Structures are given as structure tokens and as C-alpha cells.
Amino acid sequence: MTSGAGSAAPTDADAIAAAVRTAPAVAALHAGGLRPVVTLLPGRRVDGVQVTDERVTVSVVVAQGVPITALTDQVRARVAPLAGGRPVDVHVADLQLAAEEQPALPPGPSA
């Protein structure tokens, strides 16, 4: 697992996570599955955000009924100003159905 801890300041990952959560199409951030998307920081982790020197990756749970293109547009518009010119990859990890309060799949394994 690439933590991105050496490439990103804690505030970068935290700011990106906060920005992603403001997108109406995003139900939640998700730590990924077999390929975790996390930033490891001293004593904690930021699930759903991975910042490296080459790119920013976010993993999300999309709200039901939202077109994927709308989701990616919303996420990229919020993250691009924080990405320092790096490409922003959006990974859709799960779909949250209208009747669900939590994502259908549990987050990836803990570090």
C-alpha cells in the first residue's frame, strides 16, 4: 500500500477529504478494497484519499441516481485547486442506495 505520507502534508489529505465530502454526488469516502486508497499519517489515516508526487486518488461511495460523469466532474472541480497540478483519479468503490444509511460494502482492511 502506498501511503502518500512522504508526499503530502497532513493538511493536503485532510483538505482534499473535506472538499470531496462537499460534493452532492458523494455519499461517503471509502478506503478502497483490495487496493486501499488511504493516506497514512502519524497516529491516524485519511480514508479515501491518496496523494503522491504523481497524482491524487480519491475513492468514494456515490449516491444513487447520480451519473458517474456528474460525480467525477463534482469531485475533480473540488479537488483540482488542492491537487497542485496533479491529475485527479476518482475511484467509485460503492453505490449507496436511497434507503441505506451506510455504504453497502465495508471499508478496506485497516492498516
Gaussian input, Z-matrix of N, CA and C with variables (Angstrom, degrees):
# hf/3-21g

backbone

0 1
 N
 C     1     B1
 C     2     B2     1     A1
 N     3     B3     2     A2     1     D1
 C     4     B4     3     A3     2     D2
 C     5     B5     4     A4     3     D3
 N     6     B6     5     A5     4     D4
 C     7     B7     6     A6     5     D5
 C     8     B8     7     A7     6     D6
 N     9     B9     8     A8     7     D7
 C    10    B10     9     A9     8     D8
 C    11    B11    10    A10     9     D9
 N    12    B12    11    A11    10    D10
 C    13    B13    12    A12    11    D11
 C    14    B14    13    A13    12    D12
 N    15    B15    14    A14    13    D13
 C    16    B16    15    A15    14    D14
 C    17    B17    16    A16    15    D15
 N    18    B18    17    A17    16    D16
 C    19    B19    18    A18    17    D17
 C    20    B20    19    A19    18    D18
 N    21    B21    20    A20    19    D19
 C    22    B22    21    A21    20    D20
 C    23    B23    22    A22    21    D21
 N    24    B24    23    A23    22    D22
 C    25    B25    24    A24    23    D23
 C    26    B26    25    A25    24    D24
 N    27    B27    26    A26    25    D25
 C    28    B28    27    A27    26    D26
 C    29    B29    28    A28    27    D27
 N    30    B30    29    A29    28    D28
 C    31    B31    30    A30    29    D29
 C    32    B32    31    A31    30    D30
 N    33    B33    32    A32    31    D31
 C    34    B34    33    A33    32    D32
 C    35    B35    34    A34    33    D33
 N    36    B36    35    A35    34    D34
 C    37    B37    36    A36    35    D35
 C    38    B38    37    A37    36    D36
 N    39    B39    38    A38    37    D37
 C    40    B40    39    A39    38    D38
 C    41    B41    40    A40    39    D39
 N    42    B42    41    A41    40    D40
 C    43    B43    42    A42    41    D41
 C    44    B44    43    A43    42    D42
 N    45    B45    44    A44    43    D43
 C    46    B46    45    A45    44    D44
 C    47    B47    46    A46    45    D45
 N    48    B48    47    A47    46    D46
 C    49    B49    48    A48    47    D47
 C    50    B50    49    A49    48    D48
 N    51    B51    50    A50    49    D49
 C    52    B52    51    A51    50    D50
 C    53    B53    52    A52    51    D51
 N    54    B54    53    A53    52    D52
 C    55    B55    54    A54    53    D53
 C    56    B56    55    A55    54    D54
 N    57    B57    56    A56    55    D55
 C    58    B58    57    A57    56    D56
 C    59    B59    58    A58    57    D57
 N    60    B60    59    A59    58    D58
 C    61    B61    60    A60    59    D59
 C    62    B62    61    A61    60    D60
 N    63    B63    62    A62    61    D61
 C    64    B64    63    A63    62    D62
 C    65    B65    64    A64    63    D63
 N    66    B66    65    A65    64    D64
 C    67    B67    66    A66    65    D65
 C    68    B68    67    A67    66    D66
 N    69    B69    68    A68    67    D67
 C    70    B70    69    A69    68    D68
 C    71    B71    70    A70    69    D69
 N    72    B72    71    A71    70    D70
 C    73    B73    72    A72    71    D71
 C    74    B74    73    A73    72    D72
 N    75    B75    74    A74    73    D73
 C    76    B76    75    A75    74    D74
 C    77    B77    76    A76    75    D75
 N    78    B78    77    A77    76    D76
 C    79    B79    78    A78    77    D77
 C    80    B80    79    A79    78    D78
 N    81    B81    80    A80    79    D79
 C    82    B82    81    A81    80    D80
 C    83    B83    82    A82    81    D81
 N    84    B84    83    A83    82    D82
 C    85    B85    84    A84    83    D83
 C    86    B86    85    A85    84    D84
 N    87    B87    86    A86    85    D85
 C    88    B88    87    A87    86    D86
 C    89    B89    88    A88    87    D87
 N    90    B90    89    A89    88    D88
 C    91    B91    90    A90    89    D89
 C    92    B92    91    A91    90    D90
 N    93    B93    92    A92    91    D91
 C    94    B94    93    A93    92    D92
 C    95    B95    94    A94    93    D93
 N    96    B96    95    A95    94    D94
 C    97    B97    96    A96    95    D95
 C    98    B98    97    A97    96    D96
 N    99    B99    98    A98    97    D97
 C   100   B100    99    A99    98    D98
 C   101   B101   100   A100    99    D99
 N   102   B102   101   A101   100   D100
 C   103   B103   102   A102   101   D101
 C   104   B104   103   A103   102   D102
 N   105   B105   104   A104   103   D103
 C   106   B106   105   A105   104   D104
 C   107   B107   106   A106   105   D105
 N   108   B108   107   A107   106   D106
 C   109   B109   108   A108   107   D107
 C   110   B110   109   A109   108   D108
 N   111   B111   110   A110   109   D109
 C   112   B112   111   A111   110   D110
 C   113   B113   112   A112   111   D111
 N   114   B114   113   A113   112   D112
 C   115   B115   114   A114   113   D113
 C   116   B116   115   A115   114   D114
 N   117   B117   116   A116   115   D115
 C   118   B118   117   A117   116   D116
 C   119   B119   118   A118   117   D117
 N   120   B120   119   A119   118   D118
 C   121   B121   120   A120   119   D119
 C   122   B122   121   A121   120   D120
 N   123   B123   122   A122   121   D121
 C   124   B124   123   A123   122   D122
 C   125   B125   124   A124   123   D123
 N   126   B126   125   A125   124   D124
 C   127   B127   126   A126   125   D125
 C   128   B128   127   A127   126   D126
 N   129   B129   128   A128   127   D127
 C   130   B130   129   A129   128   D128
 C   131   B131   130   A130   129   D129
 N   132   B132   131   A131   130   D130
 C   133   B133   132   A132   131   D131
 C   134   B134   133   A133   132   D132
 N   135   B135   134   A134   133   D133
 C   136   B136   135   A135   134   D134
 C   137   B137   136   A136   135   D135
 N   138   B138   137   A137   136   D136
 C   139   B139   138   A138   137   D137
 C   140   B140   139   A139   138   D138
 N   141   B141   140   A140   139   D139
 C   142   B142   141   A141   140   D140
 C   143   B143   142   A142   141   D141
 N   144   B144   143   A143   142   D142
 C   145   B145   144   A144   143   D143
 C   146   B146   145   A145   144   D144
 N   147   B147   146   A146   145   D145
 C   148   B148   147   A147   146   D146
 C   149   B149   148   A148   147   D147
 N   150   B150   149   A149   148   D148
 C   151   B151   150   A150   149   D149
 C   152   B152   151   A151   150   D150
 N   153   B153   152   A152   151   D151
 C   154   B154   153   A153   152   D152
 C   155   B155   154   A154   153   D153
 N   156   B156   155   A155   154   D154
 C   157   B157   156   A156   155   D155
 C   158   B158   157   A157   156   D156
 N   159   B159   158   A158   157   D157
 C   160   B160   159   A159   158   D158
 C   161   B161   160   A160   159   D159
 N   162   B162   161   A161   160   D160
 C   163   B163   162   A162   161   D161
 C   164   B164   163   A163   162   D162
 N   165   B165   164   A164   163   D163
 C   166   B166   165   A165   164   D164
 C   167   B167   166   A166   165   D165
 N   168   B168   167   A167   166   D166
 C   169   B169   168   A168   167   D167
 C   170   B170   169   A169   168   D168
 N   171   B171   170   A170   169   D169
 C   172   B172   171   A171   170   D170
 C   173   B173   172   A172   171   D171
 N   174   B174   173   A173   172   D172
 C   175   B175   174   A174   173   D173
 C   176   B176   175   A175   174   D174
 N   177   B177   176   A176   175   D175
 C   178   B178   177   A177   176   D176
 C   179   B179   178   A178   177   D177
 N   180   B180   179   A179   178   D178
 C   181   B181   180   A180   179   D179
 C   182   B182   181   A181   180   D180
 N   183   B183   182   A182   181   D181
 C   184   B184   183   A183   182   D182
 C   185   B185   184   A184   183   D183
 N   186   B186   185   A185   184   D184
 C   187   B187   186   A186   185   D185
 C   188   B188   187   A187   186   D186
 N   189   B189   188   A188   187   D187
 C   190   B190   189   A189   188   D188
 C   191   B191   190   A190   189   D189
 N   192   B192   191   A191   190   D190
 C   193   B193   192   A192   191   D191
 C   194   B194   193   A193   192   D192
 N   195   B195   194   A194   193   D193
 C   196   B196   195   A195   194   D194
 C   197   B197   196   A196   195   D195
 N   198   B198   197   A197   196   D196
 C   199   B199   198   A198   197   D197
 C   200   B200   199   A199   198   D198
 N   201   B201   200   A200   199   D199
 C   202   B202   201   A201   200   D200
 C   203   B203   202   A202   201   D201
 N   204   B204   203   A203   202   D202
 C   205   B205   204   A204   203   D203
 C   206   B206   205   A205   204   D204
 N   207   B207   206   A206   205   D205
 C   208   B208   207   A207   206   D206
 C   209   B209   208   A208   207   D207
 N   210   B210   209   A209   208   D208
 C   211   B211   210   A210   209   D209
 C   212   B212   211   A211   210   D210
 N   213   B213   212   A212   211   D211
 C   214   B214   213   A213   212   D212
 C   215   B215   214   A214   213   D213
 N   216   B216   215   A215   214   D214
 C   217   B217   216   A216   215   D215
 C   218   B218   217   A217   216   D216
 N   219   B219   218   A218   217   D217
 C   220   B220   219   A219   218   D218
 C   221   B221   220   A220   219   D219
 N   222   B222   221   A221   220   D220
 C   223   B223   222   A222   221   D221
 C   224   B224   223   A223   222   D222
 N   225   B225   224   A224   223   D223
 C   226   B226   225   A225   224   D224
 C   227   B227   226   A226   225   D225
 N   228   B228   227   A227   226   D226
 C   229   B229   228   A228   227   D227
 C   230   B230   229   A229   228   D228
 N   231   B231   230   A230   229   D229
 C   232   B232   231   A231   230   D230
 C   233   B233   232   A232   231   D231
 N   234   B234   233   A233   232   D232
 C   235   B235   234   A234   233   D233
 C   236   B236   235   A235   234   D234
 N   237   B237   236   A236   235   D235
 C   238   B238   237   A237   236   D236
 C   239   B239   238   A238   237   D237
 N   240   B240   239   A239   238   D238
 C   241   B241   240   A240   239   D239
 C   242   B242   241   A241   240   D240
 N   243   B243   242   A242   241   D241
 C   244   B244   243   A243   242   D242
 C   245   B245   244   A244   243   D243
 N   246   B246   245   A245   244   D244
 C   247   B247   246   A246   245   D245
 C   248   B248   247   A247   246   D246
 N   249   B249   248   A248   247   D247
 C   250   B250   249   A249   248   D248
 C   251   B251   250   A250   249   D249
 N   252   B252   251   A251   250   D250
 C   253   B253   252   A252   251   D251
 C   254   B254   253   A253   252   D252
 N   255   B255   254   A254   253   D253
 C   256   B256   255   A255   254   D254
 C   257   B257   256   A256   255   D255
 N   258   B258   257   A257   256   D256
 C   259   B259   258   A258   257   D257
 C   260   B260   259   A259   258   D258
 N   261   B261   260   A260   259   D259
 C   262   B262   261   A261   260   D260
 C   263   B263   262   A262   261   D261
 N   264   B264   263   A263   262   D262
 C   265   B265   264   A264   263   D263
 C   266   B266   265   A265   264   D264
 N   267   B267   266   A266   265   D265
 C   268   B268   267   A267   266   D266
 C   269   B269   268   A268   267   D267
 N   270   B270   269   A269   268   D268
 C   271   B271   270   A270   269   D269
 C   272   B272   271   A271   270   D270
 N   273   B273   272   A272   271   D271
 C   274   B274   273   A273   272   D272
 C   275   B275   274   A274   273   D273
 N   276   B276   275   A275   274   D274
 C   277   B277   276   A276   275   D275
 C   278   B278   277   A277   276   D276
 N   279   B279   278   A278   277   D277
 C   280   B280   279   A279   278   D278
 C   281   B281   280   A280   279   D279
 N   282   B282   281   A281   280   D280
 C   283   B283   282   A282   281   D281
 C   284   B284   283   A283   282   D282
 N   285   B285   284   A284   283   D283
 C   286   B286   285   A285   284   D284
 C   287   B287   286   A286   285   D285
 N   288   B288   287   A287   286   D286
 C   289   B289   288   A288   287   D287
 C   290   B290   289   A289   288   D288
 N   291   B291   290   A290   289   D289
 C   292   B292   291   A291   290   D290
 C   293   B293   292   A292   291   D291
 N   294   B294   293   A293   292   D292
 C   295   B295   294   A294   293   D293
 C   296   B296   295   A295   294   D294
 N   297   B297   296   A296   295   D295
 C   298   B298   297   A297   296   D296
 C   299   B299   298   A298   297   D297
 N   300   B300   299   A299   298   D298
 C   301   B301   300   A300   299   D299
 C   302   B302   301   A301   300   D300
 N   303   B303   302   A302   301   D301
 C   304   B304   303   A303   302   D302
 C   305   B305   304   A304   303   D303
 N   306   B306   305   A305   304   D304
 C   307   B307   306   A306   305   D305
 C   308   B308   307   A307   306   D306
 N   309   B309   308   A308   307   D307
 C   310   B310   309   A309   308   D308
 C   311   B311   310   A310   309   D309
 N   312   B312   311   A311   310   D310
 C   313   B313   312   A312   311   D311
 C   314   B314   313   A313   312   D312
 N   315   B315   314   A314   313   D313
 C   316   B316   315   A315   314   D314
 C   317   B317   316   A316   315   D315
 N   318   B318   317   A317   316   D316
 C   319   B319   318   A318   317   D317
 C   320   B320   319   A319   318   D318
 N   321   B321   320   A320   319   D319
 C   322   B322   321   A321   320   D320
 C   323   B323   322   A322   321   D321
 N   324   B324   323   A323   322   D322
 C   325   B325   324   A324   323   D323
 C   326   B326   325   A325   324   D324
 N   327   B327   326   A326   325   D325
 C   328   B328   327   A327   326   D326
 C   329   B329   328   A328   327   D327
 N   330   B330   329   A329   328   D328
 C   331   B331   330   A330   329   D329
 C   332   B332   331   A331   330   D330

   B1=1.4411
   B2=1.5159
   B3=1.3118
   B4=1.4545
   B5=1.5039
   B6=1.3089
   B7=1.4540
   B8=1.5076
   B9=1.2994
   B10=1.4422
   B11=1.5178
   B12=1.3221
   B13=1.4584
   B14=1.5214
   B15=1.3283
   B16=1.4447
   B17=1.5138
   B18=1.3225
   B19=1.4539
   B20=1.5189
   B21=1.2973
   B22=1.4570
   B23=1.5115
   B24=1.2951
   B25=1.4610
   B26=1.5263
   B27=1.3343
   B28=1.4612
   B29=1.5210
   B30=1.3166
   B31=1.4577
   B32=1.5164
   B33=1.3517
   B34=1.4586
   B35=1.5177
   B36=1.3155
   B37=1.4649
   B38=1.5202
   B39=1.3196
   B40=1.4647
   B41=1.5251
   B42=1.3278
   B43=1.4611
   B44=1.5214
   B45=1.3283
   B46=1.4584
   B47=1.5180
   B48=1.3265
   B49=1.4659
   B50=1.5261
   B51=1.3133
   B52=1.4620
   B53=1.5270
   B54=1.3269
   B55=1.4564
   B56=1.5285
   B57=1.3293
   B58=1.4686
   B59=1.5230
   B60=1.3223
   B61=1.4744
   B62=1.5293
   B63=1.3339
   B64=1.4668
   B65=1.5284
   B66=1.3184
   B67=1.4648
   B68=1.5278
   B69=1.3254
   B70=1.4748
   B71=1.5285
   B72=1.3244
   B73=1.4586
   B74=1.5253
   B75=1.3260
   B76=1.4647
   B77=1.5247
   B78=1.3307
   B79=1.4649
   B80=1.5245
   B81=1.3367
   B82=1.4689
   B83=1.5213
   B84=1.3131
   B85=1.4601
   B86=1.5240
   B87=1.3181
   B88=1.4662
   B89=1.5214
   B90=1.3112
   B91=1.4637
   B92=1.5229
   B93=1.3097
   B94=1.4581
   B95=1.5114
   B96=1.2912
   B97=1.4653
   B98=1.5075
   B99=1.3373
   B100=1.4585
   B101=1.5203
   B102=1.3110
   B103=1.4744
   B104=1.5201
   B105=1.3158
   B106=1.4682
   B107=1.5345
   B108=1.3128
   B109=1.4579
   B110=1.5248
   B111=1.3262
   B112=1.4609
   B113=1.5239
   B114=1.3035
   B115=1.4547
   B116=1.5175
   B117=1.3286
   B118=1.4585
   B119=1.5230
   B120=1.3052
   B121=1.4585
   B122=1.5270
   B123=1.3066
   B124=1.4559
   B125=1.5362
   B126=1.3136
   B127=1.4572
   B128=1.5179
   B129=1.3181
   B130=1.4663
   B131=1.5199
   B132=1.2976
   B133=1.4550
   B134=1.5226
   B135=1.2979
   B136=1.4598
   B137=1.5227
   B138=1.3278
   B139=1.4588
   B140=1.5195
   B141=1.3273
   B142=1.4523
   B143=1.5103
   B144=1.3184
   B145=1.4693
   B146=1.5227
   B147=1.3209
   B148=1.4577
   B149=1.5251
   B150=1.3087
   B151=1.4584
   B152=1.5247
   B153=1.3326
   B154=1.4675
   B155=1.5277
   B156=1.3188
   B157=1.4632
   B158=1.5289
   B159=1.3398
   B160=1.4606
   B161=1.5202
   B162=1.3519
   B163=1.4645
   B164=1.5192
   B165=1.3269
   B166=1.4595
   B167=1.5238
   B168=1.3179
   B169=1.4588
   B170=1.5150
   B171=1.3286
   B172=1.4585
   B173=1.5159
   B174=1.3103
   B175=1.4569
   B176=1.5204
   B177=1.3292
   B178=1.4553
   B179=1.5162
   B180=1.3161
   B181=1.4583
   B182=1.5224
   B183=1.3131
   B184=1.4604
   B185=1.5265
   B186=1.3167
   B187=1.4648
   B188=1.5232
   B189=1.3214
   B190=1.4557
   B191=1.5275
   B192=1.3329
   B193=1.4502
   B194=1.5143
   B195=1.3162
   B196=1.4618
   B197=1.5261
   B198=1.3227
   B199=1.4682
   B200=1.5394
   B201=1.3176
   B202=1.4667
   B203=1.5316
   B204=1.3131
   B205=1.4668
   B206=1.5278
   B207=1.3218
   B208=1.4680
   B209=1.5232
   B210=1.3202
   B211=1.4636
   B212=1.5201
   B213=1.3259
   B214=1.4648
   B215=1.5238
   B216=1.3253
   B217=1.4720
   B218=1.5266
   B219=1.3414
   B220=1.4675
   B221=1.5228
   B222=1.3199
   B223=1.4682
   B224=1.5210
   B225=1.3151
   B226=1.4718
   B227=1.5252
   B228=1.3290
   B229=1.4735
   B230=1.5247
   B231=1.3300
   B232=1.4633
   B233=1.5271
   B234=1.3323
   B235=1.4640
   B236=1.5296
   B237=1.3166
   B238=1.4706
   B239=1.5291
   B240=1.3363
   B241=1.4621
   B242=1.5323
   B243=1.3296
   B244=1.4644
   B245=1.5318
   B246=1.3296
   B247=1.4579
   B248=1.5269
   B249=1.3020
   B250=1.4553
   B251=1.5178
   B252=1.3344
   B253=1.4573
   B254=1.5168
   B255=1.3231
   B256=1.4685
   B257=1.5237
   B258=1.3439
   B259=1.4647
   B260=1.5278
   B261=1.3197
   B262=1.4629
   B263=1.5212
   B264=1.3349
   B265=1.4561
   B266=1.5216
   B267=1.3269
   B268=1.4652
   B269=1.5186
   B270=1.3189
   B271=1.4627
   B272=1.5182
   B273=1.3299
   B274=1.4635
   B275=1.5209
   B276=1.3312
   B277=1.4537
   B278=1.5186
   B279=1.3353
   B280=1.4612
   B281=1.5165
   B282=1.3186
   B283=1.4579
   B284=1.5185
   B285=1.3187
   B286=1.4604
   B287=1.5183
   B288=1.3250
   B289=1.4515
   B290=1.5173
   B291=1.3187
   B292=1.4659
   B293=1.5245
   B294=1.3179
   B295=1.4621
   B296=1.5309
   B297=1.3172
   B298=1.4581
   B299=1.5198
   B300=1.3073
   B301=1.4612
   B302=1.5214
   B303=1.3074
   B304=1.4615
   B305=1.5139
   B306=1.3452
   B307=1.4575
   B308=1.5281
   B309=1.3439
   B310=1.4461
   B311=1.5218
   B312=1.3247
   B313=1.4611
   B314=1.5169
   B315=1.3123
   B316=1.4613
   B317=1.5177
   B318=1.3344
   B319=1.4550
   B320=1.5175
   B321=1.3288
   B322=1.4611
   B323=1.5110
   B324=1.3221
   B325=1.4579
   B326=1.5268
   B327=1.3057
   B328=1.4592
   B329=1.5029
   B330=1.3177
   B331=1.4691
   B332=1.5020
   A1=108.14
   A2=115.90
   A3=120.21
   A4=107.74
   A5=115.72
   A6=118.73
   A7=112.47
   A8=117.69
   A9=119.83
   A10=111.88
   A11=117.87
   A12=121.39
   A13=111.88
   A14=117.34
   A15=118.98
   A16=113.31
   A17=117.48
   A18=121.27
   A19=113.45
   A20=118.03
   A21=120.55
   A22=110.45
   A23=114.80
   A24=119.17
   A25=107.35
   A26=117.68
   A27=119.80
   A28=112.55
   A29=117.12
   A30=118.91
   A31=111.77
   A32=118.08
   A33=120.08
   A34=110.53
   A35=116.95
   A36=120.80
   A37=110.70
   A38=117.41
   A39=120.44
   A40=111.32
   A41=116.89
   A42=120.61
   A43=111.25
   A44=116.39
   A45=120.22
   A46=110.15
   A47=117.95
   A48=121.09
   A49=110.73
   A50=116.96
   A51=120.59
   A52=110.59
   A53=117.26
   A54=120.77
   A55=111.47
   A56=116.77
   A57=120.62
   A58=110.58
   A59=116.82
   A60=120.24
   A61=112.66
   A62=118.59
   A63=120.39
   A64=112.90
   A65=117.85
   A66=120.69
   A67=109.48
   A68=117.67
   A69=120.08
   A70=113.84
   A71=117.56
   A72=120.89
   A73=113.10
   A74=117.04
   A75=121.28
   A76=109.88
   A77=115.60
   A78=120.45
   A79=110.77
   A80=116.35
   A81=120.97
   A82=109.33
   A83=115.88
   A84=121.53
   A85=107.14
   A86=116.66
   A87=120.89
   A88=108.26
   A89=117.06
   A90=121.72
   A91=113.37
   A92=117.60
   A93=120.28
   A94=110.61
   A95=116.52
   A96=121.51
   A97=110.08
   A98=115.79
   A99=120.06
   A100=111.70
   A101=116.26
   A102=121.26
   A103=107.62
   A104=117.17
   A105=121.07
   A106=112.59
   A107=114.39
   A108=122.36
   A109=105.92
   A110=115.99
   A111=122.13
   A112=109.38
   A113=115.20
   A114=121.53
   A115=106.36
   A116=116.54
   A117=121.64
   A118=109.03
   A119=114.80
   A120=121.90
   A121=108.37
   A122=119.12
   A123=120.09
   A124=111.35
   A125=115.88
   A126=121.31
   A127=116.04
   A128=118.45
   A129=120.15
   A130=110.49
   A131=115.17
   A132=121.27
   A133=109.78
   A134=115.89
   A135=122.09
   A136=106.12
   A137=115.96
   A138=121.32
   A139=110.86
   A140=115.05
   A141=121.00
   A142=115.16
   A143=117.92
   A144=121.62
   A145=108.67
   A146=115.67
   A147=120.75
   A148=107.51
   A149=116.27
   A150=122.04
   A151=107.94
   A152=115.96
   A153=121.15
   A154=107.77
   A155=115.48
   A156=119.35
   A157=111.77
   A158=116.86
   A159=121.28
   A160=114.78
   A161=117.73
   A162=118.93
   A163=111.69
   A164=114.54
   A165=122.18
   A166=106.18
   A167=116.36
   A168=121.46
   A169=108.26
   A170=116.08
   A171=120.72
   A172=108.25
   A173=116.13
   A174=123.22
   A175=107.87
   A176=115.80
   A177=120.00
   A178=112.62
   A179=113.70
   A180=123.46
   A181=105.13
   A182=117.02
   A183=121.45
   A184=110.22
   A185=115.58
   A186=121.05
   A187=109.08
   A188=116.01
   A189=121.88
   A190=111.00
   A191=115.18
   A192=120.98
   A193=115.17
   A194=117.45
   A195=120.78
   A196=109.26
   A197=117.48
   A198=119.26
   A199=109.99
   A200=115.68
   A201=120.37
   A202=110.63
   A203=118.07
   A204=119.73
   A205=110.92
   A206=117.64
   A207=120.36
   A208=110.08
   A209=116.70
   A210=120.91
   A211=110.92
   A212=116.51
   A213=119.07
   A214=111.41
   A215=117.36
   A216=120.15
   A217=111.03
   A218=116.55
   A219=120.75
   A220=111.29
   A221=116.62
   A222=120.73
   A223=110.42
   A224=116.75
   A225=119.49
   A226=111.82
   A227=117.66
   A228=120.21
   A229=111.30
   A230=117.02
   A231=121.14
   A232=112.98
   A233=116.60
   A234=120.56
   A235=112.72
   A236=117.92
   A237=120.91
   A238=113.37
   A239=120.18
   A240=118.75
   A241=113.96
   A242=116.74
   A243=121.72
   A244=112.31
   A245=116.93
   A246=121.67
   A247=113.96
   A248=118.41
   A249=120.52
   A250=114.01
   A251=117.13
   A252=121.23
   A253=115.19
   A254=117.59
   A255=120.95
   A256=110.05
   A257=117.46
   A258=119.56
   A259=110.32
   A260=116.05
   A261=122.09
   A262=108.20
   A263=116.01
   A264=122.01
   A265=108.58
   A266=116.04
   A267=121.29
   A268=107.71
   A269=115.84
   A270=123.23
   A271=108.39
   A272=116.62
   A273=120.63
   A274=107.15
   A275=115.91
   A276=121.78
   A277=113.00
   A278=116.90
   A279=119.45
   A280=109.35
   A281=114.63
   A282=123.97
   A283=108.07
   A284=116.24
   A285=119.74
   A286=108.17
   A287=115.60
   A288=120.48
   A289=109.39
   A290=116.15
   A291=121.05
   A292=112.54
   A293=118.13
   A294=121.37
   A295=113.02
   A296=117.87
   A297=120.97
   A298=111.19
   A299=115.65
   A300=120.02
   A301=111.12
   A302=117.57
   A303=123.20
   A304=109.07
   A305=118.33
   A306=120.42
   A307=110.50
   A308=115.81
   A309=121.19
   A310=112.40
   A311=117.47
   A312=121.08
   A313=110.00
   A314=117.44
   A315=119.35
   A316=110.24
   A317=118.21
   A318=120.27
   A319=110.81
   A320=115.90
   A321=121.89
   A322=111.49
   A323=116.73
   A324=121.35
   A325=111.90
   A326=116.36
   A327=121.16
   A328=110.29
   A329=115.03
   A330=119.66
   A331=110.03
   D1=132.43
   D2=174.86
   D3=-91.60
   D4=123.27
   D5=-175.45
   D6=-84.40
   D7=-30.29
   D8=-173.45
   D9=75.70
   D10=1.74
   D11=-175.24
   D12=-63.21
   D13=-32.30
   D14=179.73
   D15=-82.32
   D16=-12.67
   D17=-174.39
   D18=-104.45
   D19=-20.63
   D20=-173.67
   D21=-127.59
   D22=140.22
   D23=172.51
   D24=-73.29
   D25=150.49
   D26=179.79
   D27=-53.33
   D28=-37.10
   D29=-178.56
   D30=-67.03
   D31=-28.78
   D32=177.23
   D33=-61.85
   D34=-52.92
   D35=-179.18
   D36=-64.24
   D37=-41.44
   D38=178.93
   D39=-65.19
   D40=-42.60
   D41=179.80
   D42=-65.86
   D43=-40.16
   D44=177.99
   D45=-64.84
   D46=-44.91
   D47=178.41
   D48=-59.36
   D49=-44.05
   D50=179.71
   D51=-63.52
   D52=-41.11
   D53=179.93
   D54=-65.28
   D55=-42.81
   D56=179.96
   D57=-62.01
   D58=-40.37
   D59=-178.69
   D60=-63.15
   D61=-19.21
   D62=179.67
   D63=-80.91
   D64=-11.08
   D65=-179.91
   D66=-72.07
   D67=125.46
   D68=-178.74
   D69=-59.26
   D70=-27.90
   D71=-178.76
   D72=-77.74
   D73=-13.63
   D74=-176.76
   D75=-93.04
   D76=119.27
   D77=176.07
   D78=-82.46
   D79=-32.74
   D80=-178.63
   D81=-170.73
   D82=162.32
   D83=167.29
   D84=-83.79
   D85=155.46
   D86=-177.21
   D87=-137.89
   D88=137.93
   D89=-177.35
   D90=-75.57
   D91=3.24
   D92=-179.26
   D93=86.78
   D94=-171.43
   D95=-178.71
   D96=-123.67
   D97=-107.19
   D98=-179.98
   D99=-68.23
   D100=-26.01
   D101=175.61
   D102=-115.74
   D103=92.36
   D104=-174.62
   D105=-61.32
   D106=144.38
   D107=174.66
   D108=-118.54
   D109=94.61
   D110=-177.11
   D111=-146.39
   D112=156.35
   D113=168.94
   D114=-115.00
   D115=120.99
   D116=-179.99
   D117=-90.90
   D118=126.41
   D119=179.45
   D120=-123.67
   D121=163.34
   D122=179.56
   D123=-56.62
   D124=114.34
   D125=175.95
   D126=79.56
   D127=1.72
   D128=-179.80
   D129=-162.58
   D130=175.33
   D131=178.31
   D132=-140.34
   D133=153.39
   D134=175.63
   D135=-111.02
   D136=103.01
   D137=-179.12
   D138=-73.04
   D139=141.34
   D140=175.07
   D141=86.28
   D142=1.57
   D143=179.39
   D144=-134.37
   D145=130.10
   D146=174.56
   D147=-134.39
   D148=121.56
   D149=-178.97
   D150=-116.31
   D151=121.97
   D152=175.04
   D153=-122.57
   D154=177.95
   D155=177.66
   D156=-64.44
   D157=-27.10
   D158=-174.74
   D159=-93.43
   D160=-30.02
   D161=-172.87
   D162=-162.48
   D163=168.98
   D164=172.39
   D165=-117.79
   D166=129.08
   D167=177.31
   D168=-118.56
   D169=133.01
   D170=173.46
   D171=-123.68
   D172=142.52
   D173=179.07
   D174=-119.66
   D175=125.15
   D176=-172.10
   D177=-132.24
   D178=162.95
   D179=168.05
   D180=-103.78
   D181=124.22
   D182=-177.85
   D183=-91.13
   D184=143.02
   D185=176.14
   D186=-72.30
   D187=144.92
   D188=-178.96
   D189=-59.00
   D190=139.68
   D191=175.33
   D192=86.74
   D193=-1.27
   D194=-178.95
   D195=-93.52
   D196=125.37
   D197=175.56
   D198=-63.28
   D199=142.01
   D200=-177.62
   D201=-60.20
   D202=-36.48
   D203=179.01
   D204=-63.75
   D205=-36.96
   D206=177.03
   D207=-66.36
   D208=-41.52
   D209=177.26
   D210=-59.17
   D211=-52.07
   D212=-176.73
   D213=-64.37
   D214=-37.55
   D215=177.03
   D216=-61.75
   D217=-44.90
   D218=-179.88
   D219=-63.20
   D220=-45.69
   D221=-177.58
   D222=-66.43
   D223=-48.51
   D224=-178.04
   D225=-63.48
   D226=-37.26
   D227=178.58
   D228=-62.23
   D229=-34.33
   D230=-179.41
   D231=-82.00
   D232=-32.54
   D233=-174.82
   D234=-89.34
   D235=-32.31
   D236=-175.86
   D237=-51.32
   D238=-44.20
   D239=179.40
   D240=-64.58
   D241=-17.57
   D242=-178.57
   D243=-102.00
   D244=-6.54
   D245=-170.85
   D246=-88.65
   D247=-4.85
   D248=177.91
   D249=60.66
   D250=36.09
   D251=179.02
   D252=83.49
   D253=-4.04
   D254=179.24
   D255=-77.46
   D256=149.27
   D257=174.24
   D258=-63.90
   D259=150.89
   D260=179.61
   D261=-113.94
   D262=115.22
   D263=176.36
   D264=-96.18
   D265=134.80
   D266=179.03
   D267=-114.96
   D268=119.71
   D269=178.16
   D270=-105.40
   D271=122.50
   D272=176.47
   D273=-92.68
   D274=108.15
   D275=-174.99
   D276=-88.87
   D277=-26.25
   D278=-174.68
   D279=-163.96
   D280=167.51
   D281=176.08
   D282=-118.51
   D283=127.79
   D284=176.63
   D285=-96.32
   D286=116.93
   D287=177.82
   D288=-73.37
   D289=154.68
   D290=-175.06
   D291=-56.57
   D292=-35.23
   D293=-176.73
   D294=-83.23
   D295=-8.48
   D296=-177.77
   D297=-90.44
   D298=142.00
   D299=174.39
   D300=-95.39
   D301=-25.93
   D302=-179.44
   D303=-119.51
   D304=155.33
   D305=175.64
   D306=-57.08
   D307=148.85
   D308=-178.03
   D309=-65.69
   D310=-35.05
   D311=179.31
   D312=-102.33
   D313=140.93
   D314=175.57
   D315=-69.76
   D316=157.65
   D317=176.20
   D318=-60.92
   D319=164.91
   D320=179.36
   D321=-62.80
   D322=177.21
   D323=-178.46
   D324=-62.18
   D325=147.70
   D326=178.74
   D327=-74.47
   D328=149.40
   D329=179.20
   D330=-76.36

